[in-house]
Amino acid sequence: MTSQTFWDRHAPGYAKKPIADVTAYEEKLRCVTAILKPSDHVLEVGCGTGGTARRIAPFVAHVTATDFSAEMIRIASARLEAEAGPAPEFLQAEAFQDITEQPYDVICAFSLLHLLEDIPSVVNKAFRQTRPGGRFISKTVCLKDAPQWMRAMVRVLMAVRIAPKVTILSRAELTRHLIEAGFEIDQTQYFGKNRLSPFIVARRPAN
Ligand SMILES: C[S@@+](CC[C@H](N)C(=O)[O-])C[C@H]1O[C@@H](n2cnc3c(N)ncnc32)[C@H](O)[C@@H]1O
């Protein structure tokens, strides 16, 4: 089973799953929207069923939201039909694939980077697709910072394909990759009780 098939299969369940910690999610959204400007063109990569993209859209000029799962994008698009107000543009695309509108003022990647391979190359692409002076905002599970038993459990779940394939990295490694790509770190914080998924605001220097 490819990763894409895994996420296609999980999309209907993902759409129905309630947000685990609503207070932490709302705090994250407040931090994101505090950075956004009405003129911004935003890209959300790995948008899933589009809930966050829909929340961001009223604050900016345009949101493009991509996911490689056709099923996630189908559900995200169907949900738009039931809602009024500014709508994101949902596109099926591989993460950080070249798409026409680049570079973006802000790129968001929530619960995504750990699902990708070759993080240095991914972060380099994010840098190229962010306009000078723009932001790359991510929240990523850093399993290398988790207790040994948790990493062992994830490896078992991956082996039996209950969990998707993940890259096991630490917050320090992710931060180093971002800096090596050319970003400066504006902010790192955690929301709620979760200490394994740092929210990192990285800025591409203006010049
Ligand atoms: C854990 S979900 C997170 C969804 C959403 N960002 C959120 O925070 O709720 C991960 C999403 O990333 C997508 N994804 C995983 N690997 C991807 C890839 N290589 N390219 C594009 N999307 C990918 C999956 O289809 C899934 O929708």
The ligand as a Tripos MOL2 file, in Angstrom:
@<TRIPOS>MOLECULE
LIG
   27    29     1     0     0
SMALL
NO_CHARGES

@<TRIPOS>ATOM
      1 C1         -1.9550   14.0100    9.6450 C.3       1 LIG1
      2 S1         -2.7790   14.6120    8.2270 S.3       1 LIG1
      3 C2         -2.7760   16.3670    8.5730 C.3       1 LIG1
      4 C3         -3.8580   17.0920    7.8330 C.3       1 LIG1
      5 C4         -3.9600   18.5740    8.1950 C.3       1 LIG1
      6 N1         -2.7750   19.3010    7.8440 N.3       1 LIG1
      7 C5         -4.2370   18.7260    9.6750 C.2       1 LIG1
      8 O1         -3.4220   19.3420   10.3820 O.co2     1 LIG1
      9 O2         -5.2910   18.2440   10.1250 O.co2     1 LIG1
     10 C6         -1.5110   14.5150    7.0090 C.3       1 LIG1
     11 C7         -1.9800   14.9050    5.6200 C.3       1 LIG1
     12 O3         -0.8260   15.0000    4.7850 O.3       1 LIG1
     13 C8         -1.1060   14.4020    3.5430 C.3       1 LIG1
     14 N2          0.1700   13.9350    2.9880 N.ar      1 LIG1
     15 C9          0.9840   12.9600    3.4820 C.ar      1 LIG1
     16 N3          2.0580   12.8150    2.6940 N.ar      1 LIG1
     17 C10         1.9330   13.7190    1.6870 C.ar      1 LIG1
     18 C11         2.7230   14.0480    0.5490 C.ar      1 LIG1
     19 N4          3.8740   13.4010    0.2880 N.pl3     1 LIG1
     20 N5          2.3050   15.0450   -0.2730 N.ar      1 LIG1
     21 C12         1.1250   15.6830   -0.0170 C.ar      1 LIG1
     22 N6          0.3200   15.4150    1.0310 N.ar      1 LIG1
     23 C13         0.7250   14.4440    1.8760 C.ar      1 LIG1
     24 C14        -2.0870   13.2810    3.8580 C.3       1 LIG1
     25 O4         -2.8460   12.9230    2.7420 O.3       1 LIG1
     26 C15        -2.9190   13.9110    4.9710 C.3       1 LIG1
     27 O5         -4.0380   14.5700    4.4550 O.3       1 LIG1
@<TRIPOS>BOND
     1     1     2 1
     2     2     3 1
     3     2    10 1
     4     3     4 1
     5     4     5 1
     6     5     6 1
     7     5     7 1
     8     7     8 2
     9     7     9 1
    10    10    11 1
    11    11    12 1
    12    11    26 1
    13    12    13 1
    14    13    14 1
    15    13    24 1
    16    14    15 ar
    17    14    23 ar
    18    15    16 ar
    19    16    17 ar
    20    17    18 ar
    21    17    23 ar
    22    18    19 1
    23    18    20 ar
    24    20    21 ar
    25    21    22 ar
    26    22    23 ar
    27    24    25 1
    28    24    26 1
    29    26    27 1
@<TRIPOS>SUBSTRUCTURE
     1 LIG1         1 GROUP 0 **** ****
